[in-house]
Amino acid sequence: MTEPEPDHTAGPLDGFRAIEYSETPAGAYCGRLLAGLGARVTIVESAPGTPLRRRGPFRADTPDPEAGATHLHLNRRKNSVRLELASAAGRRLFNQLLSEADVFVCDVDRRRGDELDMDPVAIRKRHPELQVCAIAPYGLEGPKSEWQAAELTLYAGGGYLRIGGEPDREPVKAWGDQGHLQAGLHAALGIVSALYADRGGQLIDTAMVEAVAFLLGGGYQHAWFSDREPVRNGARLVGFGPGHLYPSTIRPCQDGWVHAHCNNRYPEAMAVLFDEPQLAEPALLANLMGRADEVDSLMSPLLMDTPRREVVRRAQELRIPFTEVLAPSEVLADADGHHDSRDFWQTMPHPRGGDFLAPGPAVRFGRTKWIEGDAPRLGQHNERLGTPDQRVRWRRAGVA
């Protein structure tokens, strides 16, 4: 049997329709992934628009609901429908949209969900063929299911704050919305799995705190088997005792910083890289983390006399996984042309004139395509609702 030719203009979710009601980066990133995979994603927004429209950064620090970087990134290739869900007519239109969709994504706070008649379990009952994905701080069930959370408290509840920062200082959180984005990724994976399960509609329950905890899986496993909890260790790898392999740390060099990491199979190769025989002594190799200060001092002379790029080049030739520590501006500059070779950074038109750089595909496929597009204006696709006469009446009534 001859396989059909791949359709390189369509994504793997081409033909699927998703409705998104999001108030956090979690739901928005889930929808962003579904849209990139080819689904037709429609955001349902209230009159002021999704809260992400009010998040910057903004050009010239001027707030603009159509032009904030968060909106321009997380809402790419989506449709926008403005509905007043506080009204009965708005809720009827919303349910009409759900009846025509395959997926519903919602991350609204449980209390607000009750006000908007947006309880995931109730929606699942009204639309049994719909894949309903709820994203909540602690999930829909369990003793903490009613708890609220922010990015910082998600990091704390998931265990990650325990390992970030200096051991004698307060914990440090990673930049941005990593917990929310990880939850959005988990939700999208659950949706794709449900769509291809061919078992009718399912309720996909995504707990943000568990998505954060998932990132720390190796640490939990090591703690279970070694009976030793990971603790903050500054720029060094979170260690589990003096015999743990080292280095895995960020160290200064002549013109910046490198992430130094030994070859886990051949840690003695560090002696060759640094031309320092002491790094291959059996007594040191048996106690690397316990003698981390000594290892750092043995690496420092060469590091401080060598540009970071040269350090990394020599290490990579020896199969030692060093890398440069780049600033965001350097990642954008893409001096090696790596991202350019993969068409990752994409020049997009800015809604207020000019262009801006946007991240490209989150994943690539051999037989289908990642689909891109612009972020929508608020209510840009309301004309797809009802008949022309109905749209006029809804606009006059403030429903849509």
C-alpha positions as CSV (number, residue, x, y, z in Angstrom):
1,M,0.0,0.0,0.0
2,T,1.4,3.4,-1.0
3,E,1.3,6.0,1.8
4,P,-0.4,9.3,0.8
5,E,1.9,12.3,0.3
6,P,2.3,14.4,3.4
7,D,0.4,17.7,3.5
8,H,3.2,20.2,4.3
9,T,0.7,23.0,4.6
10,A,-1.3,21.5,7.4
11,G,-0.5,20.8,11.0
12,P,-1.1,17.5,12.9
13,L,-4.2,18.9,14.5
14,D,-5.6,20.4,11.3
15,G,-9.4,20.2,11.4
16,F,-9.8,20.3,15.1
17,R,-11.5,23.2,16.8
18,A,-10.7,24.5,20.3
19,I,-12.3,27.2,22.5
20,E,-10.1,28.8,25.0
21,Y,-11.0,30.8,28.1
22,S,-7.8,31.8,29.7
23,E,-6.8,34.3,32.4
24,T,-3.2,33.0,33.0
25,P,-0.2,32.0,30.8
26,A,-1.1,28.3,31.5
27,G,-4.3,28.3,29.4
28,A,-2.9,30.7,26.9
29,Y,0.2,28.6,26.3
30,C,-1.8,25.5,26.0
31,G,-3.9,27.2,23.3
32,R,-0.8,28.5,21.6
33,L,0.6,25.0,21.3
34,L,-2.7,23.7,19.9
35,A,-2.8,26.5,17.4
36,G,0.8,25.9,16.3
37,L,-0.2,22.2,15.8
38,G,-2.9,23.3,13.4
39,A,-6.0,23.4,15.4
40,R,-8.4,26.4,15.0
41,V,-8.3,28.0,18.4
42,T,-10.8,30.7,19.4
43,I,-10.2,32.8,22.6
44,V,-13.4,33.9,24.3
45,E,-12.7,37.3,25.8
46,S,-14.7,39.7,28.0
47,A,-15.0,43.4,27.1
48,P,-11.6,44.4,28.5
49,G,-10.0,41.3,26.9
50,T,-8.0,38.6,28.5
51,P,-5.7,39.8,31.4
52,L,-2.7,38.8,29.3
53,R,-3.4,41.8,27.1
54,R,-2.6,44.0,30.0
55,R,0.8,42.4,30.6
56,G,3.9,43.8,29.1
57,P,6.5,44.5,28.1
58,F,5.0,47.2,25.9
59,R,6.8,49.3,23.3
60,A,8.0,52.5,24.9
61,D,6.4,51.3,28.2
62,T,3.0,52.4,26.9
63,P,0.2,50.0,27.9
64,D,-1.6,48.7,24.8
65,P,-4.0,45.7,24.9
66,E,-3.3,44.9,21.2
67,A,0.5,45.1,21.4
68,G,1.9,43.7,24.6
69,A,4.7,41.1,24.1
70,T,2.8,38.5,26.3
71,H,-0.3,38.7,24.1
72,L,1.7,38.8,20.8
73,H,3.5,35.6,21.8
74,L,0.9,33.5,23.6
75,N,-2.0,34.4,21.4
76,R,-0.5,33.9,18.0
77,R,-2.6,32.3,15.3
78,K,-5.8,32.4,17.5
79,N,-9.2,33.9,16.7
80,S,-10.7,36.3,19.2
81,V,-14.4,36.5,20.1
82,R,-15.7,39.1,22.6
83,L,-18.6,37.9,24.6
84,E,-20.3,39.2,27.7
85,L,-20.6,36.0,29.7
86,A,-22.4,37.8,32.6
87,S,-25.5,37.9,30.3
88,A,-27.8,35.0,29.5
89,A,-27.4,35.8,25.8
90,G,-23.7,35.8,26.1
91,R,-23.7,32.4,27.8
92,R,-26.0,31.0,25.1
93,L,-23.5,32.1,22.4
94,F,-20.7,30.6,24.4
95,N,-22.5,27.3,24.6
96,Q,-23.1,27.4,20.9
97,L,-19.4,27.8,20.3
98,L,-18.7,24.8,22.6
99,S,-21.3,22.7,20.7
100,E,-19.3,23.2,17.5
101,A,-15.9,22.6,19.0
102,D,-13.7,19.5,19.8
103,V,-11.8,21.0,22.7
104,F,-12.4,23.5,25.5
105,V,-9.5,24.9,27.6
106,C,-10.2,26.8,30.7
107,D,-7.9,28.1,33.5
108,V,-10.3,30.5,35.2
109,D,-10.4,30.6,39.0
110,R,-12.9,28.1,40.4
111,R,-14.9,30.9,42.1
112,R,-15.0,33.0,38.9
113,G,-15.9,29.8,37.0
114,D,-19.1,29.5,39.1
115,E,-20.0,33.1,38.4
116,L,-19.6,32.6,34.6
117,D,-21.3,29.2,34.6
118,M,-18.0,27.7,33.5
119,D,-17.7,24.7,35.7
120,P,-15.7,22.1,33.8
121,V,-17.6,19.1,35.1
122,A,-21.0,20.7,34.2
123,I,-19.7,21.7,30.7
124,R,-18.5,18.1,30.2
125,K,-22.1,16.9,31.0
126,R,-23.7,19.4,28.7
127,H,-21.2,18.5,25.9
128,P,-20.3,14.8,26.3
129,E,-18.3,14.6,23.1
130,L,-16.2,17.7,24.0
131,Q,-12.6,17.3,25.4
132,V,-12.8,19.6,28.4
133,C,-9.4,20.6,29.8
134,A,-9.3,22.3,33.2
135,I,-6.1,23.9,34.4
136,A,-6.2,24.8,38.1
137,P,-3.5,25.5,40.7
138,Y,-4.1,22.2,42.6
139,G,-6.5,20.4,40.2
140,L,-10.2,19.8,40.4
141,E,-10.0,17.2,43.2
142,G,-8.2,16.7,46.5
143,P,-8.0,18.6,49.8
144,K,-6.3,21.7,48.1
145,S,-8.5,21.9,45.1
146,E,-10.1,25.1,46.3
147,W,-6.8,26.8,47.0
148,Q,-5.5,29.7,44.9
149,A,-1.9,30.1,43.8
150,A,0.5,32.4,42.1
151,E,3.7,31.6,40.2
152,L,5.8,32.0,43.3
153,T,3.6,29.8,45.5
154,L,3.4,27.2,42.7
155,Y,7.2,27.0,42.8
156,A,7.0,26.6,46.6
157,G,4.3,24.0,46.6
158,G,6.0,22.0,43.8
159,G,9.3,21.9,45.7
160,Y,11.4,23.9,43.3
161,L,12.0,26.8,45.7
162,R,13.8,24.3,47.9
163,I,16.7,24.0,45.5
164,G,17.1,27.5,44.0
165,G,19.6,29.9,45.5
166,E,22.5,30.0,47.9
167,P,22.3,27.6,50.9
168,D,22.5,30.3,53.5
169,R,20.1,32.7,51.7
170,E,16.5,33.0,50.8
171,P,15.3,30.8,47.9
172,V,15.3,32.1,44.3
173,K,12.7,31.5,41.7
174,A,13.4,31.1,38.0
175,W,12.5,34.0,35.8
176,G,9.0,34.4,34.3
177,D,6.1,32.0,34.3
178,Q,7.9,28.7,34.1
179,G,5.3,26.9,36.3
180,H,2.4,28.2,34.3
181,L,4.0,27.4,31.0
182,Q,4.9,23.9,32.1
183,A,1.2,23.4,33.1
184,G,0.1,24.6,29.7
185,L,2.5,22.1,28.1
186,H,1.1,19.3,30.2
187,A,-2.5,20.3,29.3
188,A,-1.7,20.4,25.6
189,L,-0.2,16.9,25.8
190,G,-3.3,15.6,27.6
191,I,-5.5,17.1,25.0
192,V,-3.6,15.6,22.1
193,S,-3.7,12.2,23.8
194,A,-7.4,12.5,24.4
195,L,-8.1,13.6,20.8
196,Y,-6.3,10.5,19.4
197,A,-7.7,8.1,22.0
198,D,-11.0,7.9,20.0
199,R,-13.1,7.4,23.1
200,G,-15.4,10.4,23.1
201,G,-15.1,13.4,25.3
202,Q,-12.9,13.3,28.4
203,L,-12.3,15.6,31.4
204,I,-8.5,16.5,31.4
205,D,-7.6,17.7,34.9
206,T,-4.3,19.5,34.9
207,A,-2.8,20.7,38.3
208,M,-0.2,23.4,37.9
209,V,1.6,22.4,41.1
210,E,2.0,18.9,39.8
211,A,3.4,20.2,36.6
212,V,6.1,22.0,38.6
213,A,6.7,18.9,40.7
214,F,7.1,16.9,37.5
215,L,10.2,19.1,36.7
216,L,11.8,17.9,40.0
217,G,11.1,14.2,39.3
218,G,14.8,13.1,39.4
219,G,15.3,14.9,42.7
220,Y,12.3,13.1,44.3
221,Q,13.5,9.8,43.1
222,H,17.0,10.4,44.3
223,A,15.7,11.5,47.7
224,W,13.5,8.3,47.9
225,F,16.3,5.9,47.1
226,S,19.2,7.7,49.0
227,D,17.1,9.0,51.9
228,R,18.7,12.4,51.4
229,E,16.7,15.5,50.4
230,P,18.1,17.9,47.8
231,V,18.9,21.4,49.2
232,R,19.9,24.7,47.8
233,N,23.5,24.7,46.5
234,G,24.0,28.1,44.8
235,A,25.3,27.9,41.3
236,R,26.3,24.3,41.8
237,L,24.3,21.2,41.0
238,V,22.0,20.3,43.8
239,G,24.1,17.6,45.5
240,F,23.2,14.4,47.3
241,G,26.5,13.8,49.2
242,P,30.2,14.3,48.8
243,G,30.6,11.4,46.4
244,H,28.2,13.0,43.8
245,L,29.8,13.9,40.5
246,Y,31.1,17.4,40.0
247,P,31.4,19.9,38.4
248,S,28.0,21.0,37.4
249,T,28.2,24.7,38.0
250,I,28.4,28.2,36.5
251,R,32.0,29.6,36.7
252,P,33.5,32.9,35.5
253,C,36.0,33.0,32.7
254,Q,37.9,35.7,30.8
255,D,35.0,37.3,29.1
256,G,31.9,36.0,30.8
257,W,30.6,32.8,32.2
258,V,30.4,29.1,31.3
259,H,28.4,26.2,32.6
260,A,30.9,23.6,33.5
261,H,29.7,20.0,33.6
262,C,31.9,16.9,33.8
263,N,31.4,13.9,31.5
264,N,29.5,11.6,33.8
265,R,31.0,8.5,32.4
266,Y,34.6,9.9,32.2
267,P,35.0,12.6,34.9
268,E,38.8,12.2,34.6
269,A,38.6,13.9,31.2
270,M,38.5,17.2,33.1
271,A,42.2,16.7,33.9
272,V,42.9,16.8,30.1
273,L,40.8,19.8,29.5
274,F,42.4,21.9,32.2
275,D,45.9,20.3,31.9
276,E,45.6,19.6,35.6
277,P,46.6,16.0,36.7
278,Q,45.1,16.5,40.2
279,L,41.6,16.4,38.6
280,A,42.2,12.7,37.7
281,E,43.5,11.6,41.1
282,P,41.4,8.7,42.4
283,A,40.9,10.2,45.9
284,L,39.5,13.4,44.3
285,L,37.3,11.5,41.8
286,A,35.8,9.5,44.7
287,N,34.8,12.7,46.5
288,L,34.1,15.3,43.8
289,M,31.2,17.1,45.4
290,G,32.8,17.0,48.8
291,R,35.8,18.8,47.4
292,A,34.0,21.1,45.1
293,D,35.9,24.2,46.3
294,E,39.1,22.5,45.4
295,V,37.8,21.5,41.9
296,D,36.7,25.1,41.3
297,S,40.2,26.4,42.3
298,L,41.9,23.9,39.9
299,M,39.6,25.0,37.0
300,S,40.0,28.8,37.7
301,P,43.5,29.5,36.2
302,L,42.6,28.3,32.7
303,L,39.1,29.7,32.9
304,M,40.2,33.2,33.8
305,D,42.8,33.3,31.0
306,T,40.5,31.9,28.3
307,P,37.5,33.3,26.4
308,R,34.3,31.4,27.1
309,R,33.9,30.3,23.5
310,E,37.4,28.8,23.4
311,V,36.7,27.0,26.7
312,V,33.5,25.5,25.3
313,R,35.2,24.5,22.0
314,R,38.0,22.6,23.8
315,A,35.5,20.9,26.2
316,Q,33.2,19.8,23.3
317,E,36.1,18.3,21.5
318,L,36.7,16.1,24.5
319,R,33.0,15.3,24.8
320,I,32.6,17.3,28.0
321,P,29.3,19.1,28.0
322,F,30.3,22.7,28.7
323,T,28.3,25.6,27.2
324,E,28.4,29.4,27.2
325,V,26.1,31.3,29.5
326,L,24.4,33.7,27.1
327,A,22.4,36.9,27.9
328,P,19.0,37.2,26.3
329,S,20.4,39.8,23.9
330,E,23.1,37.3,22.8
331,V,20.5,34.6,22.2
332,L,18.6,37.1,20.0
333,A,21.8,38.1,18.2
334,D,22.4,34.4,17.3
335,A,26.1,34.9,16.5
336,D,26.5,31.3,15.3
337,G,23.4,31.4,13.1
338,H,22.1,28.2,14.7
339,H,18.5,29.6,15.2
340,D,18.6,31.2,11.8
341,S,19.4,27.9,10.2
342,R,16.3,26.5,11.8
343,D,14.1,29.6,11.1
344,F,13.4,29.9,14.8
345,W,13.5,33.7,15.3
346,Q,10.7,35.1,13.0
347,T,10.2,38.7,12.0
348,M,6.6,39.7,12.6
349,P,4.7,42.9,11.9
350,H,4.0,44.9,15.0
351,P,0.3,46.0,15.4
352,R,1.5,49.6,15.8
353,G,4.0,49.6,12.9
354,G,7.4,48.2,12.3
355,D,8.5,44.7,13.1
356,F,9.4,42.6,16.2
357,L,11.2,39.2,16.6
358,A,9.0,36.3,17.8
359,P,10.0,32.8,18.9
360,G,9.2,30.2,16.2
361,P,8.1,26.6,16.2
362,A,7.9,24.9,19.6
363,V,8.4,21.5,17.8
364,R,9.1,20.3,14.3
365,F,7.6,17.4,12.3
366,G,8.8,15.5,9.3
367,R,5.4,15.0,7.6
368,T,3.3,18.0,8.8
369,K,3.9,21.6,9.7
370,W,4.0,23.9,12.6
371,I,1.6,26.7,11.7
372,E,2.2,30.4,12.6
373,G,0.1,33.5,12.5
374,D,-0.6,36.9,14.1
375,A,-2.2,37.5,17.5
376,P,-5.8,38.7,17.0
377,R,-7.3,42.0,17.8
378,L,-9.9,41.9,20.6
379,G,-13.2,40.6,19.1
380,Q,-11.7,40.4,15.6
381,H,-13.7,37.4,14.7
382,N,-17.1,38.3,16.2
383,E,-18.4,38.6,12.6
384,R,-18.4,34.8,12.5
385,L,-21.1,34.6,15.1
386,G,-24.7,34.4,14.0
387,T,-26.4,36.3,11.1
388,P,-25.7,40.0,10.3
389,D,-29.0,41.0,11.9
390,Q,-28.2,39.0,15.1
391,R,-24.7,40.6,15.3
392,V,-26.2,44.1,15.1
393,R,-28.7,43.2,18.0
394,W,-25.9,41.7,20.0
395,R,-23.6,44.7,19.6
396,R,-26.4,47.0,20.6
397,A,-27.2,44.9,23.7
398,G,-23.4,44.7,24.6
399,V,-23.4,40.9,24.3
400,A,-20.8,40.6,21.5
